[in-house]
Amino acid sequence: MSRPRPKMLILDDWEGELRTAPGADRLRQLADVTVLDSPLADVPDTELADVRVVLAIRERTRFDVAMLDRLPLLELILQTGGHAYHIDLDEAARRGIAVPLWRRHDACEAAMRELTFGLMIAALRKFPEAHHSLGTGRWPGLLGGTLRGRRLGVLGMGLQGAAVARLGQAFDMDVVAWSRPGSRAAADDGVPRLPLEELLGTSDVVSIHLRLTAESRGLLDAAKLSKMKPGSVLINTARGAIVDENALAEVLQDGPLQSAGLDVFTTEPLPEDSPLRNLSNVVLTPHIGWTVREAFAEFASGAAGQLEDYLASCLDPRELAFTPAARRRPDAVGGVLPR
């Protein structure tokens, strides 16, 4: 007896890339797939009543209680990230919704660290000012600086931070790091660890690679930003809420910061009235650290693997593909299925 294919939504495919990614064909074999290029909030409730699987594109859709109420038969939220900041996990677990986290992001991680150094170079070599000047018919004499010989302070030495540290060494930078207390990051990697305030006060470039937690939220507040080395550069490709953006705008205007490169913001899209939009010494990108074609190909193939794992976790393959939560394997309910 063939098993019916569950109804599945691929959310927020703004770029139109998942629709044609190779892995999407495998998803269509496993499920009745609809791809959305507009917000889930715009879809009528009647079209969500029988949806059992969704594929979330990073954090573009928030799954709070109100959203989960609109998806009464939802059983599986496929992820394209190694975290689930945008999901009320307690509520998902209470409803028996499985939330597998996908740990392998080769293309995504490469893209993010490449952007990190792109922002560093753009800030140090004053790309925005150069572009604007040429666009208005001027030929400015701009004096920039090299990465070579400068101190790079890395905040967070997890997978991404450690890779950025190695790249910094390849650029002949003097690399130091700070890790949050209790971090499991290896300390035998040849990168000296400094207290946070010492790192901020001595680094020419500070690059943030921390997870957003209760401890890291607002970590770089007005007091800490004011203690950064005069003429230094701040790069943030991690999470916007780690930095107090109003305080950052002030130190970019009045010192000590020379410039900043930002790909992430506390509120996204960045509000039109954000003071950061009006500063000439800031390089702003709209959270594009992970939006590369290679990453979307990984998202589709990874999601297909997640869905296959989920279907295989049913107690009895002769049963329907999706069964009531109480009959599913306990470790598949509201938990993590490794990939």
Secondary structure by P-SEA (a helix, b strand, c coil): cbbbbcbbbbccccccccccccaaaaaaaacbbbbbccccccccccccccccbbbbccccccccaaaaaacccccbbbbccccccccaaaaaaaabbbbbbbcccaaaaaaaaaaaaaaaaaaaaaaaaaaaaaaacccccccccccccbbbbbccccaaaaaaaaaaaaaccccccccccccccccccccccccaaaaaacccbbbbbccccccccccccaaaaaacccbbbbbbcccccccaaaaaaaaaacccccccccccccccccccccccccccccccccccccccaaaaaaaaaaaaaaaaaaaaacccccccccccccccccccccccccc
